[in-house]
Amino acid sequence: MTLPSPPRRSPVFLFVFALANVGGVIAYLPLLTLLLPLKIELLSGPARIGVFTACVTAGAIAASVAGILFGWLSDRSVQGGIGRRGWMAGGLIATAAGYALMALATTPVQIVAAVVVFQLAVNALLAPMMAIMSEEIPDTQKGVAGGLLSLGSPVASGVSAWLVGQALLPESARFALVPVAVAACLLPLLISRRRLVVPSFGAGDGGAVLPLLPRRDLVVAGMSRLLVQIAGVVTQAYLLYYFESILADGSRAGLPARIGHLLTLAFLLPLPIALMLGRLSDVTRRRKPFLLIAAGVASAGLMGMAGATGWAGGATAFVVYTIGSSVFVALHAAFAMQLLPDPAHRGRDLGLLNLANTLPSLLGPPLTWMLATPHDFSAVMVMLGVLTLGGGLGMLGVRAWR
C-alpha cells in the first residue's frame, strides 16, 4: 500500500511566496548594485574599489553567520509550534534600521559598519523564508516555485533603475523607499497560514516518503553553486565599475540609470525560461541536464564580457550571462531543497547551504582586486567564466536523482 501524495499548493500561494521573494531581493539588490557603489564613489573617489571590497567582505562574513543562526533559530520555533514567520517580521524591521544607518553613514568606516548590520538583518529575513519554501511547497511543485524565484531580480532591478533615475530624489528618500517596498511584498506571506507538506519527489507513483539523504550530495551541490555564485557577486557588485572600464569618459553620461534599465531587462528575460524549464524538470524529474546547459550559457556570457569594448557588446554579453546564471540559480534552489538530509533542521541546513551564496562575497572581491583594474576587467571575467563552467560540471557529482 502506498502513501497518498501530498496536497498541491494553489497557484495563489505560489504567487504569494514568489512575491515575498521579490521583496527579499529588493531588500538587497538595489543597495548592493547601485545605491551602495554610488555612495562609496561619492565619499571615496579613486579608493572606491578598496572600500567597496571591504564592505562586501565584512558583509559576507556577517551574512554567513546570520544565515546559519537565524535558520537554526527558526527551526527551534517550528519545533515549538510557533513557525518561522515571526523571525521574518523581525528581520524586516531590522532591515529597515540597516537602511537608516546606511543613509546616515558619512565615512568609509561607518559605511562598512552599516553594511554589517544590514547583512545581519536581511539574512534574519531571508533564512526563514527559504525554509518556508522547503517545507510548505511540495517537491513536485518546487521546479515551478524555483522558476518563480527568478521574478525577484527583474522587479528589484526595476526598482533600482527607478531610484537612480529620479534625479530630484534625495539620497535619504532612496534609502527610505526600499524598506517600504520590501514590506509591501512580504506582508501577504507573513499573514498567510502555515501548512507543512511531506517531501515526496523521486518516490513511486503513490508518493512514498523519501528516506533521509546523505549529506554528501548537499555538500557537492553547495560547492557547485559556490563556483557559479562567485561570478554573480562580481558582476552585480562591480557592474558599474566594469562598464566604466570599457566606456570612454565622454560616453558615461547617465550610466547608473542605463545600468538599472539593463539589469531590469537582463533579469526579466530569464523568467519565462526558468518557469518553462522548472515545470519541465518537475514533469521529467530530471534537473541536472538543465543546470549544465544553464551554466554553459552563463560561462559564454562572461567570456563575451571579457572581450567587449563598448556598451553594446558588454550589455549583450551581460544579458547572455544573466540568462544562464538566473536559470541555474533558480533550478538549483529547487533541487537543493530536495537534498536536505534532515527535515528537523531545514533552516539550519539551508543556512549552511547559503554559504554558497555568501562565501563568494569573500572570494570574488579579492579575485577582482588581484585581476582587475579601474580600466580593465577582462582577466577577471575570463576566470569567472572558467569557474562558472566548473560549477555546472560539478552537479554531475550529485548522486540523487538525475
NORKA-V104351 format. One record per backbone hydrogen bond with DSSP energy under -1.0 kcal/mol. CO is the residue of the C=O (numbers start at 1). NH is the residue of the N-H. Records with the same first field share a line. If there is no record, write none. Layout:
CO = NH ; NH
This chain:
10 = 14
11 = 15
12 = 16
13 = 17
14 = 18
15 = 19
16 = 20
17 = 21
18 = 22
19 = 23
20 = 24
21 = 25
22 = 26
23 = 27
25 = 28 ; 29
28 = 32
29 = 33
30 = 34 ; 35
31 = 36
34 = 38
35 = 39
36 = 40
37 = 41
38 = 42
39 = 43
40 = 44
41 = 45
44 = 47
45 = 48
47 = 51
48 = 52
49 = 53
50 = 54
51 = 55
52 = 56
53 = 57
54 = 58
55 = 59
56 = 60
57 = 61
58 = 62
59 = 63
60 = 64
61 = 65
62 = 66
63 = 67
64 = 68
65 = 69
66 = 70
67 = 71
68 = 72
69 = 73
70 = 74
71 = 75
72 = 76
73 = 77
74 = 78
75 = 79
76 = 80
77 = 82
78 = 81
84 = 88
85 = 89
86 = 90
87 = 91
88 = 92
89 = 93
90 = 94
91 = 95
92 = 96
93 = 97
94 = 98
95 = 99
96 = 100
97 = 101
98 = 102
99 = 103
100 = 104
101 = 105
107 = 111
108 = 112
109 = 113
110 = 114
111 = 115
112 = 116
113 = 117
114 = 118
115 = 119
116 = 120
117 = 121
118 = 122
119 = 123
120 = 124
121 = 125
122 = 126
123 = 127
126 = 130
127 = 131
128 = 132
129 = 133
130 = 134
131 = 135
132 = 136
133 = 137
135 = 197
138 = 141
141 = 145
142 = 146
143 = 147
144 = 148
147 = 150
148 = 151
149 = 152
151 = 155
152 = 156
153 = 157
154 = 158
155 = 159
156 = 160
157 = 161
158 = 162
159 = 163
160 = 164
161 = 165
165 = 167
166 = 169
170 = 174
171 = 175
172 = 176
173 = 177
174 = 178
177 = 181
178 = 182
179 = 183
180 = 184
181 = 185
182 = 186
183 = 187
186 = 190
187 = 191
200 = 203
204 = 207
215 = 219
216 = 220
217 = 221
218 = 222
219 = 223
220 = 224
221 = 225
222 = 226
223 = 227
224 = 228
225 = 229
226 = 230
228 = 232
229 = 233
230 = 234
231 = 235
232 = 236
233 = 237
234 = 238
238 = 242
239 = 243
240 = 244
241 = 245
243 = 247
248 = 251
249 = 252
252 = 255
254 = 258
255 = 259
256 = 260
257 = 261
258 = 262
259 = 263
260 = 264
261 = 265
262 = 266
263 = 267
264 = 268
265 = 269
268 = 271
270 = 274
271 = 275
272 = 276
273 = 277
274 = 278
275 = 279
276 = 280
277 = 281
278 = 282
279 = 283
280 = 284
281 = 285
287 = 291
288 = 292
289 = 293
290 = 294
291 = 295
292 = 296
293 = 297
294 = 298
295 = 299
296 = 300
297 = 301
298 = 302
299 = 303
300 = 304
301 = 305
302 = 306
303 = 307
310 = 314
311 = 315
312 = 316
313 = 317
314 = 318
315 = 319
316 = 320
317 = 321
318 = 322
319 = 323
320 = 324
321 = 325
322 = 326
323 = 327
324 = 328
325 = 329
326 = 330
327 = 331
328 = 332
329 = 333
330 = 334
331 = 335
332 = 336
333 = 337
335 = 338
336 = 339
342 = 345
345 = 349
346 = 350
347 = 351
348 = 352
349 = 353
350 = 354
352 = 355
353 = 356
354 = 357 ; 358
355 = 359
358 = 361
359 = 362 ; 363
360 = 364
363 = 367
364 = 368
365 = 369
366 = 370
367 = 371
368 = 372
373 = 376
376 = 373
377 = 381
378 = 382
379 = 383
380 = 384
381 = 385
382 = 386
383 = 387
384 = 388
385 = 389
386 = 390
387 = 391
388 = 392
389 = 393
390 = 394
392 = 395
393 = 396
394 = 397
395 = 398
